Amino acid sequence: MKTIRSFTLVLAVIAAVSLADRFHFGAAFGAASPPSPGFVLVAHGGAGDYSNMKPEQIEMRRAAMVKAVQAGYAILARNGSSLDAVEATIRVMEDSGLFDAGRGSYYTRDGVPEMDASIMDGRTLNAGSVASLKHIANPIHLARLVMEKTPHVMLVGEGAEEFAKSQGIELVSPYLFFNEREWERYKNAKSAGFSASEEHGTVGVVALDQTGNLAAGTSTGGTVMKMPGRVGDSPILGAGTYANNASCAVSGTGTGEFFMRNIVAADICERVRYLHVTLDQAANEVVMKELVEQHGDGGVIALDQKGNVATPFNTNGMMTATVRADGKMAIQGWSKNAKPIIVSATK
């Protein structure tokens, strides 16, 4: 009889623990698990001063961003990876010639664009980056190949382009990157003898896929009249790009030297991870407080595994587009007071 009572007591304890797990810890019971955020993708087209940009140029950038985000959305909607969505979205923006990336890259003092890019997988922390490219049409694709086809994280200059050839990527003429708008900007800056005011058209994307994995990527042509060989924050992990499933994914845009000195992207994610502050609080403290105190201009897009999004910027504007599983894309940020424009990601 004592044996039966003891066994019954053990069963009661197990049942009680299981009930507690279900309602308090959510272990192994779908009803107690937090709802999935589905998938999310956020893109930016650069932080800076949009006030002097012609309305038609702003509209062209918006249209290019819509097309880019639609490409990423299509991948996530069919259960594709966040890495694939990030790369596909950025490639469209690189090809558009409307941002400071790919075919729209700014000119160095020598009058030749030099491009940087990086991509990072939040699940594995694998990453690839490239810098000082002159003959690569899609730097973000080469960064992905560095991540997946080499034991390294970063390749630069001629070495990166030799690797590109080994992977079947055609090296293109610098004339492919001729952009009349940016050439005029370069000539004006050169005649003035200093770097011109710019929109910081760096592009970046962060994404959360249906399996809960984060990824981030950034691509840029740098700054107007930069010294040849200058590398900014975009290809530097932890500065302009970072992704970790344990915290968040971030892509930055602005004057890269400040982002490097402050390891902006990693700082935001580590605040979320170790200080347990919200994503919005972490991003705002870094961008709107620390950078501002140092007169560092720029902004970030940030995303966590719960689907929370933060897009702070301390400049006149930062164009962004955010889309979730429902297919409603919100484009905003070309000015502080710009009301979001809602368009469909499925058309």
C-alpha positions in Angstrom: 0.0 0.0 0.0 2.8 2.4 0.9 4.4 1.6 -2.5 1.2 2.5 -4.3 0.8 5.8 -2.4 4.4 6.7 -3.1 4.0 6.0 -6.8 0.8 8.1 -6.8 2.6 11.0 -5.1 5.4 10.9 -7.7 2.8 11.0 -10.5 1.1 14.0 -8.8 4.4 15.8 -8.6 5.2 15.1 -12.2 1.8 16.3 -13.3 2.2 19.5 -11.2 5.6 20.2 -12.7 4.3 19.6 -16.2 1.4 22.0 -15.6 3.8 24.6 -14.3 6.0 24.2 -17.3 3.0 24.6 -19.6 1.6 27.7 -18.1 4.7 29.4 -16.6 7.6 28.3 -18.8 6.0 27.4 -22.0 8.2 24.3 -22.5 7.0 21.9 -25.1 3.4 23.2 -25.1 2.5 25.3 -28.2 -0.3 27.1 -26.3 2.1 28.6 -23.8 4.8 29.6 -26.4 5.0 33.2 -27.5 3.4 33.8 -30.9 5.8 33.8 -33.8 6.4 37.2 -35.4 6.4 35.5 -38.8 9.1 37.1 -41.0 10.3 40.7 -41.2 12.6 42.6 -43.5 13.9 46.1 -43.1 16.0 48.0 -45.7 17.6 51.5 -45.6 18.8 53.7 -48.4 21.2 55.8 -46.4 21.1 58.5 -43.7 21.9 62.1 -44.5 20.5 65.4 -45.8 17.6 64.8 -48.2 16.4 68.4 -48.0 18.1 69.5 -51.3 17.3 66.3 -53.2 14.8 66.9 -56.0 11.3 65.4 -55.4 11.6 63.2 -58.5 14.9 61.8 -57.3 13.3 60.9 -53.9 10.5 59.2 -55.8 13.0 57.2 -57.9 14.7 56.1 -54.7 11.4 55.1 -53.2 10.5 53.1 -56.3 13.9 51.4 -56.3 13.5 50.5 -52.7 10.1 49.0 -53.3 11.5 46.8 -56.0 14.4 45.7 -53.9 12.2 44.9 -50.8 9.8 43.0 -53.0 12.6 40.7 -54.1 13.5 40.0 -50.5 9.9 39.6 -49.4 9.3 37.0 -52.1 12.2 34.9 -50.7 11.0 35.0 -47.1 7.4 34.3 -48.1 8.3 31.0 -49.7 10.2 30.1 -46.5 13.6 31.2 -47.9 16.5 32.1 -45.6 17.2 35.6 -44.2 20.6 35.5 -45.8 19.2 35.0 -49.2 16.6 37.8 -48.7 19.3 40.2 -47.5 21.6 39.5 -50.5 18.7 39.7 -53.0 17.4 43.0 -51.7 20.8 44.7 -51.6 21.7 43.5 -55.1 18.7 45.3 -56.5 19.7 48.5 -54.8 23.3 48.1 -56.0 22.1 47.7 -59.6 19.7 50.6 -59.5 22.4 53.3 -59.6 20.3 55.4 -57.2 22.1 54.8 -54.0 25.7 55.1 -52.8 26.4 51.4 -53.6 27.2 49.4 -56.7 26.4 51.5 -59.8 25.6 54.6 -57.8 28.8 54.6 -55.8 30.6 57.9 -54.9 33.9 58.8 -56.5 37.2 58.8 -54.7 39.8 61.7 -55.1 41.1 59.8 -58.1 37.7 59.7 -59.7 37.2 56.0 -59.5 34.5 54.4 -57.2 35.8 52.0 -54.6 33.1 49.8 -52.9 32.8 47.8 -49.7 30.2 45.3 -48.4 29.5 42.7 -45.8 27.0 40.1 -44.8 26.5 38.1 -41.6 24.4 35.1 -40.5 22.9 35.5 -37.0 22.5 31.8 -36.5 26.1 30.7 -37.0 27.9 34.1 -36.7 29.5 33.3 -40.1 30.3 36.4 -42.1 32.0 37.7 -45.2 33.2 41.2 -46.2 35.0 42.9 -49.0 36.6 46.3 -49.4 38.2 48.6 -51.9 36.6 46.9 -54.9 36.9 48.6 -58.3 35.6 46.0 -60.7 32.8 44.1 -59.0 29.2 44.9 -60.0 27.6 43.4 -56.9 29.9 43.6 -53.9 27.3 42.0 -51.6 27.4 38.8 -53.6 31.2 38.6 -53.4 31.0 39.2 -49.6 28.6 36.2 -49.4 31.1 34.1 -51.4 33.9 35.0 -49.0 31.7 33.8 -46.2 30.8 30.5 -47.8 33.8 29.6 -50.0 36.8 30.7 -47.9 38.1 30.2 -44.4 38.4 34.0 -44.1 36.0 36.8 -43.1 37.4 39.8 -45.2 39.2 40.1 -48.5 40.2 43.5 -50.0 41.4 45.1 -53.2 43.2 43.0 -55.8 43.1 39.8 -53.6 39.3 40.1 -53.4 38.9 40.6 -57.1 41.3 37.6 -57.9 39.0 35.5 -55.6 36.0 36.8 -57.5 37.5 35.6 -60.8 38.1 32.1 -59.3 34.4 32.0 -58.5 33.4 32.8 -62.1 32.6 36.5 -61.4 33.4 38.7 -64.3 35.5 41.8 -63.5 33.8 44.8 -65.0 35.3 48.1 -66.2 35.1 51.1 -63.8 33.1 52.8 -66.6 30.2 50.5 -65.7 29.9 52.6 -62.6 29.7 55.9 -64.4 26.9 57.9 -62.9 26.3 61.4 -64.2 24.7 62.6 -61.0 27.7 61.4 -58.9 30.2 62.6 -61.5 28.8 66.1 -61.1 28.9 65.8 -57.4 32.6 64.7 -57.6 33.5 67.6 -60.0 31.9 70.1 -57.7 33.6 68.7 -54.6 37.0 68.7 -56.5 36.7 72.3 -57.6 35.7 73.3 -54.1 38.7 71.5 -52.6 36.8 69.5 -50.0 34.3 66.7 -49.6 30.8 67.8 -50.6 27.7 67.4 -48.6 26.2 64.1 -49.3 23.1 62.0 -48.7 25.0 58.9 -47.4 23.3 56.6 -49.8 24.8 53.4 -48.3 22.3 50.6 -48.4 21.6 47.9 -45.9 19.1 45.2 -45.0 18.2 43.2 -41.9 15.9 40.2 -42.0 14.2 37.6 -39.8 13.1 34.4 -41.6 10.3 31.9 -40.8 12.8 29.7 -38.9 13.7 32.5 -36.6 17.1 33.3 -38.0 18.5 36.8 -38.3 20.8 38.2 -41.0 22.3 41.6 -41.9 24.1 43.1 -44.8 25.5 46.5 -45.9 26.9 47.8 -49.2 28.5 51.2 -49.9 30.6 53.3 -52.2 31.9 55.3 -49.2 32.2 59.1 -49.1 32.6 61.7 -51.7 36.3 62.5 -52.5 37.5 59.9 -50.0 41.2 59.0 -50.2 41.8 56.0 -52.4 42.0 52.9 -50.1 39.8 54.4 -47.4 37.5 51.8 -45.9 34.5 52.8 -43.8 32.3 50.9 -41.4 30.1 49.0 -43.8 32.5 46.0 -44.2 33.6 46.0 -40.6 31.7 43.5 -38.5 30.4 45.1 -35.3 30.7 48.6 -36.7 28.4 48.9 -39.7 27.0 45.3 -39.8 26.2 42.7 -37.2 23.8 39.8 -36.6 23.4 37.4 -33.7 20.3 35.4 -33.0 21.0 35.9 -29.3 20.4 39.6 -29.6 19.7 41.4 -32.9 20.7 42.3 -36.5 21.9 45.8 -37.4 23.0 47.7 -40.5 24.3 51.2 -40.2 24.7 54.2 -42.4 26.5 57.5 -41.9 30.0 58.7 -41.4 31.8 55.4 -41.0 34.7 56.6 -38.8 32.3 57.3 -35.9 30.6 53.9 -36.4 34.0 52.2 -36.3 35.2 54.0 -33.2 32.0 53.2 -31.3 31.5 49.7 -32.8 27.9 50.8 -33.2 26.2 47.7 -34.5 27.7 45.4 -31.9 27.2 47.9 -29.1 23.4 47.9 -29.8 23.2 44.2 -29.9 25.3 43.7 -26.7 23.1 46.2 -24.8 20.1 44.1 -25.8 21.8 40.8 -24.8 23.5 41.8 -21.6 21.7 44.8 -20.3 18.3 43.3 -21.2 17.0 46.7 -22.5 14.6 46.9 -25.4 15.9 47.0 -29.0 14.5 50.5 -29.4 16.2 51.8 -26.2 19.5 50.3 -27.2 19.5 51.7 -30.7 18.4 55.2 -29.5 21.0 55.4 -26.8 23.8 54.7 -29.3 22.6 56.7 -32.3 20.7 59.6 -30.6 23.0 60.0 -27.6 26.5 58.6 -28.0 26.9 59.5 -31.6 25.3 62.9 -31.2 27.6 63.8 -28.3 30.6 63.1 -30.6 29.0 64.9 -33.6 28.7 61.6 -35.5 26.0 61.6 -38.1 24.0 58.6 -39.2 21.4 56.0 -38.4 20.7 52.3 -38.1 18.1 49.7 -38.9 17.8 47.0 -36.2 15.7 43.9 -35.8 15.4 41.2 -33.1 14.0 37.6 -33.1 10.7 38.8 -31.7 10.2 41.0 -34.8 10.8 44.3 -33.0 12.2 47.0 -35.3 14.2 50.2 -34.5 15.2 52.8 -37.1 16.7 55.8 -35.3 18.7 58.4 -37.2 20.2 61.7 -36.1 20.4 63.3 -39.6 17.8 65.1 -41.7 16.6 61.8 -43.0 17.1 58.1 -43.6 14.9 56.3 -46.1 13.7 53.0 -44.8 11.2 50.3 -45.9 9.7 47.7 -43.5 7.7 44.7 -44.5 6.2 41.8 -42.5 4.4 38.6 -43.5 1.1 40.5 -44.3 2.9 42.1 -47.3 2.3 45.7 -46.3 5.4 47.7 -46.9 5.9 51.0 -45.0 8.4 53.4 -46.6 9.4 56.5 -44.7 12.3 58.6 -43.3 13.4 60.9 -46.2 12.6 63.6 -43.7 11.9 63.7 -40.0 8.2 64.5 -40.7 7.6 62.2 -43.6 4.5 60.2 -43.1 4.8 56.5 -44.1 3.7 55.4 -47.5 2.1 52.0 -47.5 2.6 49.8 -50.6 2.2 46.1 -51.4 5.2 43.8 -51.4 3.4 41.2 -53.4 2.9 43.2 -56.7 
